[in-house]
Amino acid sequence: MLSLNLRKFLISPRFLHRLMATNSGKKFIRIDISSDTVCPWCFVGKRNLDKAIALTSDQYDFEIKWHPFLLNPSAPKEGINKKDYYRNKFGSRSEQMMSRMSEVFKGLGLEYNMSGLTGSSLDSHRLLFFAGQQGLDKQNNLAEELFLGYFTQGRYIGDREFLIEAARKVGIEGAADFLEDPNNGLKEVNEELQQHSSNISGVPHFVLNGKYQLSGGQPPESFIQAFQAASNVTA
């Protein structure tokens, strides 16, 4: 019985990841990210996290998992004009906010595109869940494609063709069939919303090794400091 249990433990992907990190002399850091695909600061946070990871890749091995958050759970599925939505929601502040985001994105080498539609991001979260079943690297790459499309290309986050195209780009198989049934992944997304989003008030929200937390579009330096603190925390 002991040998069977040990065998199951040894083939656990997370255990193998940690074992590889130990053998390479690197410390292992798991990062759980709660995010919405229509949240610009979530994209900023991801890009800064990417920079921090690149700068410390000789010290740490990383595992990243994305979890859903809905900034507007009642957002219409059919989509509405993005600029009109922000003007209605934020009033006179909307122009200043859009200008600020344009400057922030420019600092990342990106052009902030306010054209197109916004609306329900639920299908994108279902797809991210599905991607995670095929590998967390694919899930992370899909998050990048969704952010790029929505924030820099004017693509609509609820557009089925866009979602399938993004999935295809990162090598996710079966996305079209999965999205066809609106119930696929819905239970799992709702469970993750309850587990990871119910106790936070905003995104992006990062949890490192199960305990160390930080929020917002943090600069790379803040992530590096967090890595140092979290590398001594056991998940």
Sequence and secondary structure as in RCSB ss.txt:
>XXXX:A:sequence
MLSLNLRKFLISPRFLHRLMATNSGKKFIRIDISSDTVCPWCFVGKRNLDKAIALTSDQYDFEIKWHPFLLNPSA
PKEGINKKDYYRNKFGSRSEQMMSRMSEVFKGLGLEYNMSGLTGSSLDSHRLLFFAGQQGLDKQNNLAEELFLGY
FTQGRYIGDREFLIEAARKVGIEGAADFLEDPNNGLKEVNEELQQHSSNISGVPHFVLNGKYQLSGGQPPESFIQ
AFQAASNVTA
>XXXX:A:secstr
 HHHHHHHHHT HHHHHHHHHHHHT EEEEEEEEE TT HHHHHHHHHHHHHHHHTTTTEEEEEEEEE  S TT 
 TT EEHHHHHHHHHTTHHHHHHHHHHHHHHHTT      SEE   HHHHHHHHHHHHT HHHHHHHHHHHHHHH
HHS   TT HHHHHHHHHHTT  SHHHHHHSTTTTHHHHHHHIIIIITT SSS EEEETTTEEEESS  HHHHHH
HHHHHTTS  
